[in-house]
């Protein structure tokens, strides 16, 4: 696919990044059928990499019929998820590592912040800025938590495929309390 570049963008790319191009060529299997593409967003290059975001339409896979086999997931405070399989009565707990992961990064961030801020206040700086080390720790924590949550979700999806579970019921503590209140209100007790 060939995209023409506006004159101002050509000038900007030449001055800023040293790119001398009249057109932008995109080659990918997704560009073979242009009917389903709705939007293309091209982000300016950062660290020598240009990001292309393509929004396209796909046919919906559709819902599978209910086979009466459910997986109930209860979100908790100490364990991220407690899962219950309705067919065989098996229950398993996921997400114990989540709390230890968060605890480790919070402790490390607090330690580095304490050192950094004591150094800054010792030099007479009233409002110290966050250091690059602290920002990197926050980014590493975000990435580690995101990675762990993706792995848990992937495990649940594979479990549901393997056991042919078509419905997943998700509850949390707040929803449970709300449901209890509704039950109390409707029952009159």
Contact map, one row per residue, 1 for C-alpha under 8 A:
111000000000000000000000111000100000000000000000000000000000000000000000000000000000000000000000000000000000000000000000000000000000000000000000000000000000000000000000000000000000000000000
111100000000000000000011110000000000000000000000000000000000000000000000000000000000000000000000000000000000000000000000000000000000000000000000000000000000000000000000000000000000000000000
111110000000000000000011110000000000000000000000000000000000000000000000000000000000000000000000000000000000000000000000000000000000000000000000000000000000000000000000000000000000000000000
011111000000000000000111000000000000000000000000000000000000000000000000000000000000000000000000000000000000000000000000000000000000000000000000000000000000000000000000000000000000000000000
001111101100000000000111000000000000000000000000000000000000000000000000000000000000000000000000000000000000000000000000000000000000000000000000000000000000000000000000000000000000000000000
000111111100000000000000000000000000000000000000000000000000000000000000000000000000000000000000000000000000000000000000000000000000000000000000000000000000000000000000000000000000000000000
000011111110000000000000000000000000000000000000000000000000000000000000000000000000000000000000000000000000000000000000000000000000000000000000000000000000000000000000000000000000000000000
000001111111000000000000000000000000000000000000000000000000000000000000000000000000000000000000000000000000000000000000000000000000000000000000000000000000000000000000000000000000000000000
000011111111100000000000000000000000000000000000000000000000000000000000000000000000000000000000000000000000000000000000000000000000000000000000000000000000000000000000000000000000000000000
000011111111110000011100000000000000000000000000000000000000000000000000000000000000000000000000000000000000000000000000000000000000000000000000000000000000000000000000000000000000000000000
000000111111111000000000000000000000000000000000000000000000000000000000000000000000000000000000000000000000000000000000000000000000000000000000000000000000000000000000000000000000000000000
000000011111111110000000000000000000000000000000000000000000000000000000000000000000000000000000000000000000000000000000000000000000000000000000000000000000000000000000000000000000000000000
000000001111111111110000000000000000000000000000000000000000000000000000000000000000000000000000000000000000000000000000000000000000000000000000000000000000000000000000000000000000000000000
000000000111111111110000000000000000000000000000000000000000000000000000000000000000000000000000000000000000000000000000000000000000000000000000000000000000000000000000000000000000000000000
000000000011111111000000000000000000000000000000000000000000000000000000000000000000000000000000000000000000000000000000000000000000000000000000000000000000000000000000000000000000000000000
000000000001111111000000000000000000000000000000000000000000000000000000000000000000000000000000000000000000000000000000000000000000000000000000000000000000000000000000000000000000000000000
000000000001111111100000000000000000000000001000000000000000000000000000000000000000000000000000000000000000000000000000000000000000000000000000000000000000000000000000000000000000000000000
000000000000111111110000000000000000000000000000000000000000000000000000000000000000000000000000000000000000000000000000000000000000000000000000000000000000000000000000000000000000000000000
000000000000110011111000000000000000000000000000000000000000000000000000000000000000000000000000000000000000000000000000000000000000000000000000000000000000000000000000000000000000000000000
000000000100110001111100000000000000000000000000000000000000000000000000000000000000000000000000000000000000000000000000000000000000000000000000000000000000000000000000000000000000000000000
000000000100000000111111000000000000000000000000000000000000000000000000000000000000000000000000000000000000000000000000000000000000000000000000000000000000000000000000000000000000000000000
000110000100000000011111000000000000000000000000000000000000000000000000000000000000000000000000000000000000000000000000000000000000000000000000000000000000000000000000000000000000000000000
011110000000000000001111100000000000000000000000000000000000000000000000000000000000000000000000000000000000000000000000000000000000000000000000000000000000000000000000000000000000000000000
011110000000000000001111110000000000000000000000000000000000000000000000000000000000000000000000000000000000000000000000000000000000000000000000000000000000000000000000000000000000000000000
111000000000000000000011111000000000000000000000000000000000000000000000000000000000000000000000000000000000000000000000000000000000000000000000000000000000000000000000000000000000000000000
111000000000000000000001111100100000000000000000000000000000000000000000000000000000000000000000000000000000000000000000000000000000000000000000000000000000000000000000000000000000000000000
100000000000000000000000111110100000000000000000000000000000000000000000000000000000000000000000000000000000000000000000000000000000000000000000000000000000000000000000000000000000000000000
000000000000000000000000011111110000000000000000000000000000000000000000000000000000000000000000000000000000000000000000000000000000000000000000000000000000000000000000000000000000000000000
000000000000000000000000001111110000000000000000000000000000000000000000000000000000000000000000000000000000000000000000000000000000000000000000000000000000000000000000000000000000000000000
000000000000000000000000000111111100000000000000000000000000000000000000000000000000000000000000000000000000000000000000000000000000000000000000000000000000000000000000000000000000000000000
100000000000000000000000011111111100000000000000000000000000000000000000000000000000000000000000000000000000000000000000000000000000000000000000000000000000000000000000000000000000000000000
000000000000000000000000000111111100000000000000000000000000000000000000000000000000000000000000000000000000000000000000000000000000000000000000000000000000000000000000000000000000000000000
000000000000000000000000000001111111100000000000000000000000000000000000000000000000000000000000000000000000000000000000000000000000000000000000000000000000000000000000000000000000000000000
000000000000000000000000000001111111100000000000000000000000000000000000000000000000000000000000000000000000000000000000000000000000000000000000000000000000000000000000000000000000000000000
000000000000000000000000000000001111100000000000000000000000000000000000000000000000000000000000000000000000000000000000000000000000000000000000000000000000000000000000000000000000000000000
000000000000000000000000000000001111110000000000000000011100000000000000000000000000000000000000000000000000000000000000000000000000000000000000000000000000000000000000000000000000000000000
000000000000000000000000000000001111111100000000000001111000000000000000000000000000000000000000000000000000000000000000000000000000000000000000000000000000000000000000000000000000000000000
000000000000000000000000000000000001111100000000000001111000000000000000000000000000000000000000000000000000000000000000000000000000000000000000000000000000000000000000000000000000000000000
000000000000000000000000000000000000111110000000000001110000000000000000000000000000000000000000000000000000000000000000000000000000000000000000000000000000000000000000000000000000000000000
000000000000000000000000000000000000111111000000000111100000000000000000000000000000000000000000000000000000000000000000000000000000000000000000000000000000000000000000000000000000000000000
000000000000000000000000000000000000001111100000000111000000000000000000000000000000000000000000000000000000000000000000000000000000000000000000000000000000000000000000000000000000000000000
000000000000000000000000000000000000000111110000011110000000000000000000000000000000000000000000000000000000000000000000000000000000000000000000000000000000000000000000000000000000000000000
000000000000000000000000000000000000000011111000011110000000000000000000000000000000000000000000000000000000000000000000000000000000000000000000000000000000000000000000000000000000000000000
000000000000000000000000000000000000000001111100011000000000000000000000000000000000000000000000000000000000000000000000000000000000000000000000000000000000000000000000000000000000000000000
000000000000000010000000000000000000000000111111111000000000000000000000000000000000000000000000000000000000000000000000000000000000000000000000000000000000000000000000000000000000000000000
000000000000000000000000000000000000000000011111110000000000000000000000000000000000000000000000000000000000000000000000000000000000000000000000000000000000000000000000000000000000000000000
000000000000000000000000000000000000000000001111100000000000000000000000000000000000000000000000000000000000000000000000000000000000000000000000000000000000000000000000000000000000000000000
000000000000000000000000000000000000000000001111110000000000000000000000000000000000000000000000000000000000000000000000000000000000000000000000000000000000000000000000000000000000000000000
000000000000000000000000000000000000000000001111111000000000000000000000000000000000000000000000000000000000000000000000000000000000000000000000000000000000000000000000000000000000000000000
000000000000000000000000000000000000000001111101111100000000000000000000000000000000000000000000000000000000000000000000000000000000000000000000000000000000000000000000000000000000000000000
000000000000000000000000000000000000000001111000111110000000000000000000000000000000000000000000000000000000000000000000000000000000000000000000000000000000000000000000000000000000000000000
000000000000000000000000000000000000000111100000011111000000000000000000000000000000000000000000000000000000000000000000000000000000000000000000000000000000000000000000000000000000000000000
000000000000000000000000000000000000000111100000001111100000000000000000000000000000000000000000000000000000000000000000000000000000000000000000000000000000000000000000000000000000000000000
000000000000000000000000000000000000111110000000000111110000000000000000000000000000000000000000000000000000000000000000000000000000000000000000000000000000000000000000000000000000000000000
000000000000000000000000000000000000111100000000000011111000000000000000000000000000000000000000000000000000000000000000000000000000000000000000000000000000000000000000000000000000000000000
000000000000000000000000000000000001111000000000000001111100000000000000000000000000000000000000000000000000000000000000000000000000000000000000000000000000000000000000000000000000000000000
000000000000000000000000000000000001110000000000000000111110000000000000000000000000000000000000000000000000000000000000000000000000000000000000000000000000000000000000000000000000000000000
000000000000000000000000000000000001000000000000000000011111000000000000000000000000000000000000000000000000000000000000000000000000000000000000000000000000000000000000000000000000000000000
000000000000000000000000000000000000000000000000000000001111100000000000000000000000000000000000000000000000000000000000000000000000000000000000000000000000000000000000000000000000000000000
000000000000000000000000000000000000000000000000000000000111110000000000000000000000000000000000000000000000000000000000000000000000000000000000000000000000000000000000000000000000000000000
000000000000000000000000000000000000000000000000000000000011111000000000000000000000000000000000000000000000000000000000000000000000000000000000000000000000000000000000000000000000000000000
000000000000000000000000000000000000000000000000000000000001111100000000000000000000000000000000000000000000000000000000000000000000000000000000000000000000000000000000000000000000000000000
000000000000000000000000000000000000000000000000000000000000111110000000000000000000000000000000000000000000000000000000000000000000000000000000000000000000000000000000000000000000000000000
000000000000000000000000000000000000000000000000000000000000011111000000000000000000000000000000000000000000000000000000000000000000000000000000000000000000000000000100000000000000000000000
000000000000000000000000000000000000000000000000000000000000001111100000000000000000000000000000000000000000000000000000000000000000000000000000000000000000000000000100000000000000000000000
000000000000000000000000000000000000000000000000000000000000000111111000000000000000000000000000000000000000000000000000000000000000000000000000000000000000000000000110000000000000000000000
000000000000000000000000000000000000000000000000000000000000000011111000000000000000000000000000000000000000000000000000000000000000000000000000000000000000000000001100000000000000000000000
000000000000000000000000000000000000000000000000000000000000000001111100000000000000000000000000000000000000000000000000000000000000000000000000000000000000000000000000000000000000000000000
000000000000000000000000000000000000000000000000000000000000000001111110000000000000111000000000000000000000000000000000000000000000000000000000000000000000000000011110000000000000000000000
000000000000000000000000000000000000000000000000000000000000000000011111000000000000111000000000000000000000000000000000000000000000000000000000000000000000000000001111100000000000000000000
000000000000000000000000000000000000000000000000000000000000000000001111100000000011110000000000000000000000000000000000000000000000000000000000000000000000000100001011100000000000000000000
000000000000000000000000000000000000000000000000000000000000000000000111110000000011110000000000000000000000000000000000000000000000000000000000000000000000000000000001111000000000000000000
000000000000000000000000000000000000000000000000000000000000000000000011111000001111000000000000000000000000000000000000000000000000000000000000000000000000000000000001111000000000000000000
000000000000000000000000000000000000000000000000000000000000000000000001111100001110000000000000000000000000000000000000000000000000000000000000000000000000000000000000011110000000000000000
000000000000000000000000000000000000000000000000000000000000000000000000111110111100000000000000000000000000000000000000000000000000000000000000000000000000000000000000011110000000000000000
000000000000000000000000000000000000000000000000000000000000000000000000011111111100000000000000000000000000000000000000000000000000000000000000000000000000000000000000000110000000000000000
000000000000000000000000000000000000000000000000000000000000000000000000001111110000000000000000000000000000000000000000000000000000000000000000000000000000000000000000000000000000000000000
000000000000000000000000000000000000000000000000000000000000000000000000000111110000000000000001001000000000000000000000000000000000000000000000000000000000000000000000000000000000000000000
000000000000000000000000000000000000000000000000000000000000000000000000001111111100000000001111001000000000000000000000000000000000000000000000000000000000000000000000000000000000000000000
000000000000000000000000000000000000000000000000000000000000000000000000001111111100000000001111010000000000000000000000000000000000000000000000000000000000000000000000000000000000000000000
000000000000000000000000000000000000000000000000000000000000000000000000111100111110000000001110000000000000000000000000000000000000000000000000000000000000000000000000000000000000000000000
000000000000000000000000000000000000000000000000000000000000000000000000111100111111000000111100000000000000000000000000000000000000000000000000000000000000000000000000000000000000000000000
000000000000000000000000000000000000000000000000000000000000000000000011110000001111100000111100000000000000000000000000000000000000000000000000000000000000000000000000000000000000000000000
000000000000000000000000000000000000000000000000000000000000000000000011100000000111110011110000000000000000000000000000000000000000000000000000000000000000000000000000000000000000000000000
000000000000000000000000000000000000000000000000000000000000000000001111000000000011111111100000000000000000000000000000000000000000000000000000000000000000000000000000000000000000000000000
000000000000000000000000000000000000000000000000000000000000000000001111000000000001111111000000000000000000000000000000000000000000000000000000000000000000000000000000000000000000000000000
000000000000000000000000000000000000000000000000000000000000000000001100000000000000111110000000000000000000000000000000000000000000000000000000000000000000000000000000000000000000000000000
000000000000000000000000000000000000000000000000000000000000000000000000000000000000111111000000000000000000000000000000000000000000000000000000000000000000000000000000000000000000000000000
000000000000000000000000000000000000000000000000000000000000000000000000000000000001111111100000000000000000000000000000000000000000000000000000000000000000000000000000000000000000000000000
000000000000000000000000000000000000000000000000000000000000000000000000000000000001110111110000000000000000000000000000000000000000000000000000000000000000000000000000000000000000000000000
000000000000000000000000000000000000000000000000000000000000000000000000000000000111100011111000000000000000000000000000000000000000000000000000000000000000000000000000000000000000000000000
000000000000000000000000000000000000000000000000000000000000000000000000000000000111000001111100000000000000000000000000000000000000000000000000000000000000000000000000000000000000000000000
000000000000000000000000000000000000000000000000000000000000000000000000000000111110000000111111000000000000000000000000000000000000000000000000000000000000000000000000000000000000000000000
000000000000000000000000000000000000000000000000000000000000000000000000000000111110000000011111000000000000000000000000000000000000000000000000000000010000000000000000000000000000000000000
000000000000000000000000000000000000000000000000000000000000000000000000000000111000000000001111111000000000000000000000000000000000000000000000000000010000000000000000000000000000000000000
000000000000000000000000000000000000000000000000000000000000000000000000000001110000000000001111111100000000000000000000000000000000000000000000000000000000000000000000000000000000000000000
000000000000000000000000000000000000000000000000000000000000000000000000000000000000000000000011111110000000000000000000000000000000000000000000000000000000000000000000000000000000000000000
000000000000000000000000000000000000000000000000000000000000000000000000000000010000000000000011111111000000000000000000000000000000000000000000100100000000000000000000000000000000000000000
000000000000000000000000000000000000000000000000000000000000000000000000000001100000000000000011111111100000000000000000000000000000000000000000000000000000000000000000000000000000000000000
000000000000000000000000000000000000000000000000000000000000000000000000000000000000000000000001111111110000000000000000000000000000000000000000000000000000000000000000000000000000000000000
000000000000000000000000000000000000000000000000000000000000000000000000000000000000000000000000111111111000000000000000000000000000000000001001100000000000000000000000000000000000000000000
000000000000000000000000000000000000000000000000000000000000000000000000000000000000000000000000011111111100000000000000000000000000000000001000100000000000000000000000000000000000000000000
000000000000000000000000000000000000000000000000000000000000000000000000000000000000000000000000001111111110000000000000000000000000000000000000000000000000000000000000000000000000000000000
000000000000000000000000000000000000000000000000000000000000000000000000000000000000000000000000000111111111000000000000000000000000000000000000000000000000000000000000000000000000000000000
000000000000000000000000000000000000000000000000000000000000000000000000000000000000000000000000000011111111100000000000000000000000000011001000000000000000000000000000000000000000000000000
000000000000000000000000000000000000000000000000000000000000000000000000000000000000000000000000000001111111110000000000000000000000000000000000000000000000000000000000000000000000000000000
000000000000000000000000000000000000000000000000000000000000000000000000000000000000000000000000000000111111111000000000000000000000000000000000000000000000000000000000000000000000000000000
000000000000000000000000000000000000000000000000000000000000000000000000000000000000000000000000000000011111111100000000000000000000000010000000000000000000000000000000000000000000000000000
000000000000000000000000000000000000000000000000000000000000000000000000000000000000000000000000000000001111111110000000000000000000010011000000000000000000000000000000000000000000000000000
000000000000000000000000000000000000000000000000000000000000000000000000000000000000000000000000000000000111111111000000000000000000000000000000000000000000000000000000000000000000000000000
000000000000000000000000000000000000000000000000000000000000000000000000000000000000000000000000000000000011111111100000000000000000000000000000000000000000000000000000000000000000000000000
000000000000000000000000000000000000000000000000000000000000000000000000000000000000000000000000000000000001111111110000000000000000110000000000000000000000000000000000000000000000000000000
000000000000000000000000000000000000000000000000000000000000000000000000000000000000000000000000000000000000111111111000000000000000010000000000000000000000000000000000000000000000000000000
000000000000000000000000000000000000000000000000000000000000000000000000000000000000000000000000000000000000011111111100000000000000000000000000000000000000000000000000000000000000000000000
000000000000000000000000000000000000000000000000000000000000000000000000000000000000000000000000000000000000001111111110000000000000000000000000000000000000000000000000000000000000000000000
000000000000000000000000000000000000000000000000000000000000000000000000000000000000000000000000000000000000000111111111000000000010000000000000000000000000000000000000000000000000000000000
000000000000000000000000000000000000000000000000000000000000000000000000000000000000000000000000000000000000000011111111100000010000000000000000000000000000000000000000000000000000000000000
000000000000000000000000000000000000000000000000000000000000000000000000000000000000000000000000000000000000000001111111110000000000000000000000000000000000000000000000000000000000000000000
000000000000000000000000000000000000000000000000000000000000000000000000000000000000000000000000000000000000000000111111111000000000000000000000000000000000000000000000000000000000000000000
000000000000000000000000000000000000000000000000000000000000000000000000000000000000000000000000000000000000000000011111111111010000000000000000000000000000000000000000000000000000000000000
000000000000000000000000000000000000000000000000000000000000000000000000000000000000000000000000000000000000000000001111111111010000000000000000000000000000000000000000000000000000000000000
000000000000000000000000000000000000000000000000000000000000000000000000000000000000000000000000000000000000000000000111111110000000000000000000000000000000000000000000000000000000000000000
000000000000000000000000000000000000000000000000000000000000000000000000000000000000000000000000000000000000000000000011111110000000000000000000000000000000000000000000000000000000000000000
000000000000000000000000000000000000000000000000000000000000000000000000000000000000000000000000000000000000000000000001111111000000000000000000000000000000000000000000000000000000000000000
000000000000000000000000000000000000000000000000000000000000000000000000000000000000000000000000000000000000000000000001111111110000000000000000000000000000000000000000000000000000000000000
000000000000000000000000000000000000000000000000000000000000000000000000000000000000000000000000000000000000000000000001100111110000000000000000000000000000000000000000000000000000000000000
000000000000000000000000000000000000000000000000000000000000000000000000000000000000000000000000000000000000000000000000000011111000000000000000000000000000000000000000000000000000000000000
000000000000000000000000000000000000000000000000000000000000000000000000000000000000000000000000000000000000000000001001100011111100000000000000000000000000000000000000000000000000000000000
000000000000000000000000000000000000000000000000000000000000000000000000000000000000000000000000000000000000000000000000000000111110000000000000000000000000000000000000000000000000000000000
000000000000000000000000000000000000000000000000000000000000000000000000000000000000000000000000000000000000000000000000000000011111011000000000000000000000000000000000000000000000000000000
000000000000000000000000000000000000000000000000000000000000000000000000000000000000000000000000000000000000000000010000000000001111111000000000000000000000000000000000000000000000000000000
000000000000000000000000000000000000000000000000000000000000000000000000000000000000000000000000000000000000000000000000000000000111111100000000000000000000000000000000000000000000000000000
000000000000000000000000000000000000000000000000000000000000000000000000000000000000000000000000000000000000000100000000000000000011111110000000000000000000000000000000000000000000000000000
000000000000000000000000000000000000000000000000000000000000000000000000000000000000000000000000000000000000100110000000000000000111111111000000000000000000000000000000000000000000000000000
000000000000000000000000000000000000000000000000000000000000000000000000000000000000000000000000000000000000000000000000000000000111111111100000000000000000000000000000000000000000000000000
000000000000000000000000000000000000000000000000000000000000000000000000000000000000000000000000000000000000000000000000000000000001111111110000000000000000000000000000000000000000000000000
000000000000000000000000000000000000000000000000000000000000000000000000000000000000000000000000000000001001100000000000000000000000111111111000000000000000000000000000000000000000000000000
000000000000000000000000000000000000000000000000000000000000000000000000000000000000000000000000000000001000100000000000000000000000011111111100000000000000000000000000000000000000000000000
000000000000000000000000000000000000000000000000000000000000000000000000000000000000000000000000000000000000000000000000000000000000001111111110000000000000000000000000000000000000000000000
000000000000000000000000000000000000000000000000000000000000000000000000000000000000000000000000000000000000000000000000000000000000000111111111000000000000000000000000000000000000000000000
000000000000000000000000000000000000000000000000000000000000000000000000000000000000000000000000000011001000000000000000000000000000000011111111100000000000000000000000000000000000000000000
000000000000000000000000000000000000000000000000000000000000000000000000000000000000000000000000000000000000000000000000000000000000000001111111110000000000000000000000000000000000000000000
000000000000000000000000000000000000000000000000000000000000000000000000000000000000000000000000000000000000000000000000000000000000000000111111111000000000000000000000000000000000000000000
000000000000000000000000000000000000000000000000000000000000000000000000000000000000000000000000000010000000000000000000000000000000000000011111111100000000000000000000000000000000000000000
000000000000000000000000000000000000000000000000000000000000000000000000000000000000000000000000010011000000000000000000000000000000000000001111111110000000000000000000000000000000000000000
000000000000000000000000000000000000000000000000000000000000000000000000000000000000000000000000000000000000000000000000000000000000000000000111111111000000000000000000000000000000000000000
000000000000000000000000000000000000000000000000000000000000000000000000000000000000000000000000000000000000000000000000000000000000000000000011111111100000000000000000000000000000000000000
000000000000000000000000000000000000000000000000000000000000000000000000000000000000000000000000010000000000000000000000000000000000000000000001111111110000000000000000000000000000000000000
000000000000000000000000000000000000000000000000000000000000000000000000000000000000000000000000000000000000000000000000000000000000000000000000111111111000000000000000000000000000000000000
000000000000000000000000000000000000000000000000000000000000000000000000000000000000000000000000000000000000000000000000000000000000000000000000011111111100000000000000000000000000000000000
000000000000000000000000000000000000000000000000000000000000000000000000000000000000000000000000000000000000000000000000000000000000000000000000001111111110000000000000000000000000000000000
000000000000000000000000000000000000000000000000000000000000000000000000000000000000000000000110000000000000000000000000000000000000000000000000000111111111000000000000000000000000000000000
000000000000000000000000000000000000000000000000000000000000000000000000000000000000000000000000000000000000000000000000000000000000000000000000000011111111100000000000000000000000000000000
000000000000000000000000000000000000000000000000000000000000000000000000000000000000000000000000000000000000000000000000000000000000000000000000000001111111110000000000000000000000000000000
000000000000000000000000000000000000000000000000000000000000000000000000000000000000000000000000000000000000000000000000000000000000000000000000000000111111111000000000000000000000000000000
000000000000000000000000000000000000000000000000000000000000000000000000000000000000000000000000000000000000000000000000000000000000000000000000000000011111111100000000000000000000000000000
000000000000000000000000000000000000000000000000000000000000000000000000000000000000000000000000000000000000000000000000000000000000000000000000000000001111111110000000000000000000000000000
000000000000000000000000000000000000000000000000000000000000000000000000000000000000000000000000000000000000000000000000000000000000000000000000000000000111111111000000000000000000000000000
000000000000000000000000000000000000000000000000000000000000000000000000000000000000000000000000000000000000000000000000000000000000000000000000000000000011111111100000000000000000000000000
000000000000000000000000000000000000000000000000000000000000000000000010000000000000000000000000000000000000000000000000000000000000000000000000000000000001111111111100000000000000000000000
000000000000000000000000000000000000000000000000000000000000000000000000000000000000000000000000000000000000000000000000000000000000000000000000000000000000111111111000000000000000000000000
000000000000000000000000000000000000000000000000000000000000000000000000000000000000000000000000000000000000000000000000000000000000000000000000000000000000011111111000000000000000000000000
000000000000000000000000000000000000000000000000000000000000000000000000000000000000000000000000000000000000000000000000000000000000000000000000000000000000001111111000000000000000000000000
000000000000000000000000000000000000000000000000000000000000000000001000000000000000000000000000000000000000000000000000000000000000000000000000000000000000000111111100000000000000000000000
000000000000000000000000000000000000000000000000000000000000000000101110000000000000000000000000000000000000000000000000000000000000000000000000000000000000000111111111000000000000000000000
000000000000000000000000000000000000000000000000000000000000000111101100000000000000000000000000000000000000000000000000000000000000000000000000000000000000000100011111000000000000000000000
000000000000000000000000000000000000000000000000000000000000000001001110000000000000000000000000000000000000000000000000000000000000000000000000000000000000000000001111100000000000000000000
000000000000000000000000000000000000000000000000000000000000000000000111100000000000000000000000000000000000000000000000000000000000000000000000000000000000000000001111110000000000000000000
000000000000000000000000000000000000000000000000000000000000000000000111100000000000000000000000000000000000000000000000000000000000000000000000000000000000000000000011111000000000000000000
000000000000000000000000000000000000000000000000000000000000000000000001111000000000000000000000000000000000000000000000000000000000000000000000000000000000000000000001111100000000000000000
000000000000000000000000000000000000000000000000000000000000000000000001111000000000000000000000000000000000000000000000000000000000000000000000000000000000000000000000111110110000000000000
000000000000000000000000000000000000000000000000000000000000000000000000011100000000000000000000000000000000000000000000000000000000000000000000000000000000000000000000011111110000000000000
000000000000000000000000000000000000000000000000000000000000000000000000011100000000000000000000000000000000000000000000000000000000000000000000000000000000000000000000001111111000000000000
000000000000000000000000000000000000000000000000000000000000000000000000000000000000000000000000000000000000000000000000000000000000000000000000000000000000000000000000000111111100000000000
000000000000000000000000000000000000000000000000000000000000000000000000000000000000000000000000000000000000000000000000000000000000000000000000000000000000000000000000001111111110000000000
000000000000000000000000000000000000000000000000000000000000000000000000000000000000000000000000000000000000000000000000000000000000000000000000000000000000000000000000001111111111000000000
000000000000000000000000000000000000000000000000000000000000000000000000000000000000000000000000000000000000000000000000000000000000000000000000000000000000000000000000000011111111100000000
000000000000000000000000000000000000000000000000000000000000000000000000000000000000000000000000000000000000000000000000000000000000000000000000000000000000000000000000000001111111110000000
000000000000000000000000000000000000000000000000000000000000000000000000000000000000000000000000000000000000000000000000000000000000000000000000000000000000000000000000000000111111111000000
000000000000000000000000000000000000000000000000000000000000000000000000000000000000000000000000000000000000000000000000000000000000000000000000000000000000000000000000000000011111111100000
000000000000000000000000000000000000000000000000000000000000000000000000000000000000000000000000000000000000000000000000000000000000000000000000000000000000000000000000000000001111111110000
000000000000000000000000000000000000000000000000000000000000000000000000000000000000000000000000000000000000000000000000000000000000000000000000000000000000000000000000000000000111111111000
000000000000000000000000000000000000000000000000000000000000000000000000000000000000000000000000000000000000000000000000000000000000000000000000000000000000000000000000000000000011111111100
000000000000000000000000000000000000000000000000000000000000000000000000000000000000000000000000000000000000000000000000000000000000000000000000000000000000000000000000000000000001111111111
000000000000000000000000000000000000000000000000000000000000000000000000000000000000000000000000000000000000000000000000000000000000000000000000000000000000000000000000000000000000111111111
000000000000000000000000000000000000000000000000000000000000000000000000000000000000000000000000000000000000000000000000000000000000000000000000000000000000000000000000000000000000011111110
000000000000000000000000000000000000000000000000000000000000000000000000000000000000000000000000000000000000000000000000000000000000000000000000000000000000000000000000000000000000001111111
000000000000000000000000000000000000000000000000000000000000000000000000000000000000000000000000000000000000000000000000000000000000000000000000000000000000000000000000000000000000000111111
000000000000000000000000000000000000000000000000000000000000000000000000000000000000000000000000000000000000000000000000000000000000000000000000000000000000000000000000000000000000000110111
